[in-house]
Amino acid sequence: MRYLHTMVRVRDLDASLDFYCNKLGLVEIRRMENEQGRFTLVFLAAPEDKARAESERAPMVELTYNWDPEDYTGGRNFGHLAYVVDDIYALCSKLKNAGITINRPPRDGHMAFVRSPDGISIELLQKGDALPRQEPWASMENTGSW
């Protein structure tokens, strides 16, 4: 057995791709449009996983966009996606500057949480050892739920 992907239903494909690709930094691996089923699937991977995602089709996030409007609630009840990052402070700064709320700031230099436009919780973990505590993150409070 091996991990393939996590599927997340999204309400606005453009907003979701902007978040996951332009802000979080994932890359689109492939896309499938099904006119009969009236849905679009977009498979994304972390940049360091791109080659594996293309050759092994894993590990990825599958964004499922149903063309007919549906209301999805309880994004947090599915859990969260987790990514290891090279510099948690740099990524959190990039996300914050792009208008993304840092729900759980990386006060410890190790872990942070943000949410996608559909309320999916995204855990960011510092690669290797935690970075030294750094302001403004060290004294930042949580915002909302994560």
C-alpha atoms as an extended CHARMM CRD file, in Angstrom:
* protein
*
       146  EXT
         1         1  MET       CA              0.0000000000        0.0000000000        0.0000000000  PROA      1               0.0000000000
         2         2  ARG       CA              1.1780000000        3.5450000000       -0.7140000000  PROA      2               0.0000000000
         3         3  TYR       CA             -0.3170000000        6.9840000000       -0.3710000000  PROA      3               0.0000000000
         4         4  LEU       CA             -1.7250000000        8.4750000000       -3.5910000000  PROA      4               0.0000000000
         5         5  HSD       CA             -3.6320000000       11.6740000000       -2.9140000000  PROA      5               0.0000000000
         6         6  THR       CA             -6.1200000000       13.5560000000       -0.7850000000  PROA      6               0.0000000000
         7         7  MET       CA             -9.2940000000       14.7930000000       -2.4800000000  PROA      7               0.0000000000
         8         8  VAL       CA            -10.7180000000       18.1560000000       -1.4910000000  PROA      8               0.0000000000
         9         9  ARG       CA            -13.9710000000       19.5060000000       -2.9240000000  PROA      9               0.0000000000
        10        10  VAL       CA            -13.7680000000       23.1890000000       -3.8630000000  PROA      10              0.0000000000
        11        11  ARG       CA            -16.4750000000       25.7690000000       -4.6060000000  PROA      11              0.0000000000
        12        12  ASP       CA            -14.3700000000       28.1670000000       -6.6880000000  PROA      12              0.0000000000
        13        13  LEU       CA            -11.6610000000       26.4950000000       -8.7650000000  PROA      13              0.0000000000
        14        14  ASP       CA             -9.9140000000       29.7550000000       -9.6760000000  PROA      14              0.0000000000
        15        15  ALA       CA             -9.7340000000       30.9410000000       -6.0510000000  PROA      15              0.0000000000
        16        16  SER       CA             -8.5240000000       27.5040000000       -4.9430000000  PROA      16              0.0000000000
        17        17  LEU       CA             -5.8130000000       27.3370000000       -7.6280000000  PROA      17              0.0000000000
        18        18  ASP       CA             -4.7120000000       30.8640000000       -6.7040000000  PROA      18              0.0000000000
        19        19  PHE       CA             -4.3730000000       29.7630000000       -3.0610000000  PROA      19              0.0000000000
        20        20  TYR       CA             -2.7580000000       26.3520000000       -3.5910000000  PROA      20              0.0000000000
        21        21  CYS       CA             -0.4790000000       27.3200000000       -6.5190000000  PROA      21              0.0000000000
        22        22  ASN       CA              0.2110000000       31.0620000000       -6.4450000000  PROA      22              0.0000000000
        23        23  LYS       CA              0.2670000000       31.5140000000       -2.6960000000  PROA      23              0.0000000000
        24        24  LEU       CA              1.1130000000       28.1520000000       -1.1310000000  PROA      24              0.0000000000
        25        25  GLY       CA              3.4520000000       27.1620000000       -3.9810000000  PROA      25              0.0000000000
        26        26  LEU       CA              2.0450000000       23.8220000000       -5.2260000000  PROA      26              0.0000000000
        27        27  VAL       CA              2.2790000000       22.9770000000       -8.9280000000  PROA      27              0.0000000000
        28        28  GLU       CA             -0.3960000000       21.5890000000      -11.2080000000  PROA      28              0.0000000000
        29        29  ILE       CA              0.4610000000       18.0790000000      -12.3960000000  PROA      29              0.0000000000
        30        30  ARG       CA             -2.6050000000       17.2110000000      -14.4440000000  PROA      30              0.0000000000
        31        31  ARG       CA             -6.2050000000       18.1760000000      -15.0480000000  PROA      31              0.0000000000
        32        32  MET       CA             -9.2410000000       16.2080000000      -16.1460000000  PROA      32              0.0000000000
        33        33  GLU       CA            -12.5620000000       17.6910000000      -17.2410000000  PROA      33              0.0000000000
        34        34  ASN       CA            -15.5880000000       15.3940000000      -17.3470000000  PROA      34              0.0000000000
        35        35  GLU       CA            -18.4790000000       16.9960000000      -19.2430000000  PROA      35              0.0000000000
        36        36  GLN       CA            -20.8460000000       14.0790000000      -18.6740000000  PROA      36              0.0000000000
        37        37  GLY       CA            -20.1760000000       14.0530000000      -14.9180000000  PROA      37              0.0000000000
        38        38  ARG       CA            -19.9800000000       17.8750000000      -14.8430000000  PROA      38              0.0000000000
        39        39  PHE       CA            -16.7800000000       18.0940000000      -12.8200000000  PROA      39              0.0000000000
        40        40  THR       CA            -13.1200000000       19.0430000000      -13.1130000000  PROA      40              0.0000000000
        41        41  LEU       CA            -10.2690000000       17.3130000000      -11.2930000000  PROA      41              0.0000000000
        42        42  VAL       CA             -6.9650000000       19.1420000000      -10.8140000000  PROA      42              0.0000000000
        43        43  PHE       CA             -4.0260000000       17.2540000000       -9.2950000000  PROA      43              0.0000000000
        44        44  LEU       CA             -1.3880000000       19.2980000000       -7.4630000000  PROA      44              0.0000000000
        45        45  ALA       CA              1.9510000000       18.4460000000       -5.8740000000  PROA      45              0.0000000000
        46        46  ALA       CA              4.6080000000       20.1680000000       -3.8220000000  PROA      46              0.0000000000
        47        47  PRO       CA              7.5170000000       21.2910000000       -6.0390000000  PROA      47              0.0000000000
        48        48  GLU       CA              9.9040000000       18.7470000000       -4.4950000000  PROA      48              0.0000000000
        49        49  ASP       CA              7.3430000000       15.9850000000       -5.2000000000  PROA      49              0.0000000000
        50        50  LYS       CA              6.7030000000       16.9640000000       -8.8410000000  PROA      50              0.0000000000
        51        51  ALA       CA              8.7970000000       14.1780000000      -10.4100000000  PROA      51              0.0000000000
        52        52  ARG       CA              7.2680000000       11.5340000000       -8.1430000000  PROA      52              0.0000000000
        53        53  ALA       CA              3.7800000000       12.8730000000       -8.7800000000  PROA      53              0.0000000000
        54        54  GLU       CA              4.3250000000       12.7130000000      -12.5380000000  PROA      54              0.0000000000
        55        55  SER       CA              5.8830000000        9.2420000000      -12.5620000000  PROA      55              0.0000000000
        56        56  GLU       CA              4.1480000000        7.5460000000       -9.6310000000  PROA      56              0.0000000000
        57        57  ARG       CA              1.0060000000        9.7220000000       -9.5120000000  PROA      57              0.0000000000
        58        58  ALA       CA              1.7090000000       10.3950000000       -5.8260000000  PROA      58              0.0000000000
        59        59  PRO       CA              1.7690000000       12.2330000000       -3.4530000000  PROA      59              0.0000000000
        60        60  MET       CA             -0.8200000000       14.7710000000       -4.5720000000  PROA      60              0.0000000000
        61        61  VAL       CA             -3.8560000000       16.8260000000       -3.6520000000  PROA      61              0.0000000000
        62        62  GLU       CA             -6.8510000000       16.3750000000       -5.9240000000  PROA      62              0.0000000000
        63        63  LEU       CA             -9.0790000000       19.4270000000       -6.1730000000  PROA      63              0.0000000000
        64        64  THR       CA            -12.5700000000       18.3640000000       -7.2390000000  PROA      64              0.0000000000
        65        65  TYR       CA            -14.7090000000       21.1100000000       -8.7160000000  PROA      65              0.0000000000
        66        66  ASN       CA            -18.3440000000       20.1830000000       -9.3650000000  PROA      66              0.0000000000
        67        67  TRP       CA            -19.7440000000       22.4700000000      -12.0640000000  PROA      67              0.0000000000
        68        68  ASP       CA            -23.1820000000       22.6110000000      -10.4660000000  PROA      68              0.0000000000
        69        69  PRO       CA            -23.1400000000       24.7170000000       -7.2740000000  PROA      69              0.0000000000
        70        70  GLU       CA            -23.0370000000       22.7740000000       -4.0280000000  PROA      70              0.0000000000
        71        71  ASP       CA            -22.5210000000       23.9730000000       -0.4710000000  PROA      71              0.0000000000
        72        72  TYR       CA            -19.6880000000       22.1980000000        1.3550000000  PROA      72              0.0000000000
        73        73  THR       CA            -19.4560000000       22.6600000000        5.0940000000  PROA      73              0.0000000000
        74        74  GLY       CA            -17.2090000000       21.3250000000        7.8300000000  PROA      74              0.0000000000
        75        75  GLY       CA            -13.8790000000       21.4970000000        5.9860000000  PROA      75              0.0000000000
        76        76  ARG       CA            -12.0390000000       21.0200000000        9.2560000000  PROA      76              0.0000000000
        77        77  ASN       CA            -13.8070000000       17.7420000000       10.0270000000  PROA      77              0.0000000000
        78        78  PHE       CA            -11.7340000000       16.0520000000        7.3210000000  PROA      78              0.0000000000
        79        79  GLY       CA             -8.5200000000       16.9000000000        9.1680000000  PROA      79              0.0000000000
        80        80  HSD       CA             -5.7690000000       18.7690000000        7.3600000000  PROA      80              0.0000000000
        81        81  LEU       CA             -3.1280000000       18.6420000000        4.6550000000  PROA      81              0.0000000000
        82        82  ALA       CA              0.4780000000       18.8550000000        5.8390000000  PROA      82              0.0000000000
        83        83  TYR       CA              3.5740000000       20.0590000000        4.0190000000  PROA      83              0.0000000000
        84        84  VAL       CA              7.1800000000       20.3070000000        5.1370000000  PROA      84              0.0000000000
        85        85  VAL       CA              8.7380000000       23.6170000000        4.0480000000  PROA      85              0.0000000000
        86        86  ASP       CA             12.2790000000       24.9740000000        3.7350000000  PROA      86              0.0000000000
        87        87  ASP       CA             11.6370000000       28.1960000000        5.6690000000  PROA      87              0.0000000000
        88        88  ILE       CA              8.3980000000       28.4490000000        7.6240000000  PROA      88              0.0000000000
        89        89  TYR       CA              8.8790000000       32.1480000000        8.3640000000  PROA      89              0.0000000000
        90        90  ALA       CA              9.4480000000       33.0380000000        4.7080000000  PROA      90              0.0000000000
        91        91  LEU       CA              6.3840000000       31.0950000000        3.5600000000  PROA      91              0.0000000000
        92        92  CYS       CA              4.1670000000       32.5250000000        6.3060000000  PROA      92              0.0000000000
        93        93  SER       CA              5.3630000000       36.0380000000        5.3870000000  PROA      93              0.0000000000
        94        94  LYS       CA              4.5910000000       35.3640000000        1.7220000000  PROA      94              0.0000000000
        95        95  LEU       CA              1.1200000000       34.0580000000        2.5870000000  PROA      95              0.0000000000
        96        96  LYS       CA              0.3890000000       36.9420000000        4.9780000000  PROA      96              0.0000000000
        97        97  ASN       CA              1.5010000000       39.4860000000        2.3610000000  PROA      97              0.0000000000
        98        98  ALA       CA             -0.8660000000       37.7750000000       -0.1050000000  PROA      98              0.0000000000
        99        99  GLY       CA             -3.7850000000       38.3450000000        2.2660000000  PROA      99              0.0000000000
       100       100  ILE       CA             -3.9140000000       34.8500000000        3.7940000000  PROA      100             0.0000000000
       101       101  THR       CA             -4.6990000000       34.7050000000        7.5170000000  PROA      101             0.0000000000
       102       102  ILE       CA             -2.1160000000       32.7700000000        9.5120000000  PROA      102             0.0000000000
       103       103  ASN       CA             -4.5030000000       30.9760000000       11.8710000000  PROA      103             0.0000000000
       104       104  ARG       CA             -1.7680000000       29.4180000000       13.9800000000  PROA      104             0.0000000000
       105       105  PRO       CA              1.4500000000       31.4350000000       13.5830000000  PROA      105             0.0000000000
       106       106  PRO       CA              4.8310000000       29.6570000000       13.6860000000  PROA      106             0.0000000000
       107       107  ARG       CA              5.5990000000       30.9130000000       17.2020000000  PROA      107             0.0000000000
       108       108  ASP       CA              7.8590000000       27.9210000000       17.8180000000  PROA      108             0.0000000000
       109       109  GLY       CA              9.6790000000       28.1520000000       14.4640000000  PROA      109             0.0000000000
       110       110  HSD       CA              8.2910000000       24.7220000000       13.6510000000  PROA      110             0.0000000000
       111       111  MET       CA              4.5490000000       24.6760000000       12.9090000000  PROA      111             0.0000000000
       112       112  ALA       CA              1.8700000000       26.9430000000       11.4420000000  PROA      112             0.0000000000
       113       113  PHE       CA             -1.6710000000       26.5270000000       10.1100000000  PROA      113             0.0000000000
       114       114  VAL       CA             -3.5610000000       28.3970000000        7.3940000000  PROA      114             0.0000000000
       115       115  ARG       CA             -6.8610000000       27.6940000000        5.6330000000  PROA      115             0.0000000000
       116       116  SER       CA             -7.7580000000       27.3690000000        1.9760000000  PROA      116             0.0000000000
       117       117  PRO       CA            -10.6590000000       29.3540000000        0.4680000000  PROA      117             0.0000000000
       118       118  ASP       CA            -12.8450000000       26.3070000000        1.2270000000  PROA      118             0.0000000000
       119       119  GLY       CA            -11.8600000000       26.1460000000        4.9010000000  PROA      119             0.0000000000
       120       120  ILE       CA             -9.4310000000       23.2390000000        4.5480000000  PROA      120             0.0000000000
       121       121  SER       CA             -6.8000000000       23.4020000000        7.2660000000  PROA      121             0.0000000000
       122       122  ILE       CA             -3.2040000000       23.3300000000        5.9530000000  PROA      122             0.0000000000
       123       123  GLU       CA             -0.3840000000       22.4610000000        8.3660000000  PROA      123             0.0000000000
       124       124  LEU       CA              3.0600000000       23.8460000000        7.5450000000  PROA      124             0.0000000000
       125       125  LEU       CA              6.0400000000       22.1860000000        9.2320000000  PROA      125             0.0000000000
       126       126  GLN       CA              9.6140000000       23.4330000000        9.2080000000  PROA      126             0.0000000000
       127       127  LYS       CA             11.9980000000       21.0140000000        7.4970000000  PROA      127             0.0000000000
       128       128  GLY       CA             14.5950000000       19.7210000000        9.9620000000  PROA      128             0.0000000000
       129       129  ASP       CA             14.9890000000       21.4430000000       13.3120000000  PROA      129             0.0000000000
       130       130  ALA       CA             12.7610000000       24.3130000000       14.3500000000  PROA      130             0.0000000000
       131       131  LEU       CA             14.0350000000       27.7610000000       13.4360000000  PROA      131             0.0000000000
       132       132  PRO       CA             14.9470000000       30.1180000000       16.2870000000  PROA      132             0.0000000000
       133       133  ARG       CA             11.9310000000       32.0230000000       17.6250000000  PROA      133             0.0000000000
       134       134  GLN       CA             11.4180000000       35.2030000000       15.6500000000  PROA      134             0.0000000000
       135       135  GLU       CA              9.1570000000       38.2460000000       15.7690000000  PROA      135             0.0000000000
       136       136  PRO       CA              6.5120000000       39.0650000000       14.7710000000  PROA      136             0.0000000000
       137       137  TRP       CA              5.6330000000       35.3710000000       14.8650000000  PROA      137             0.0000000000
       138       138  ALA       CA              6.8020000000       34.5910000000       18.4170000000  PROA      138             0.0000000000
       139       139  SER       CA              4.2200000000       36.8980000000       20.0270000000  PROA      139             0.0000000000
       140       140  MET       CA              1.3880000000       36.5030000000       17.4980000000  PROA      140             0.0000000000
       141       141  GLU       CA             -1.9000000000       35.0870000000       18.7450000000  PROA      141             0.0000000000
       142       142  ASN       CA             -4.0060000000       32.4780000000       16.9720000000  PROA      142             0.0000000000
       143       143  THR       CA             -6.7000000000       33.7820000000       14.6320000000  PROA      143             0.0000000000
       144       144  GLY       CA             -9.8690000000       31.7780000000       14.1920000000  PROA      144             0.0000000000
       145       145  SER       CA             -9.7030000000       28.0140000000       14.2240000000  PROA      145             0.0000000000
       146       146  TRP       CA             -7.1330000000       25.7720000000       12.6310000000  PROA      146             0.0000000000
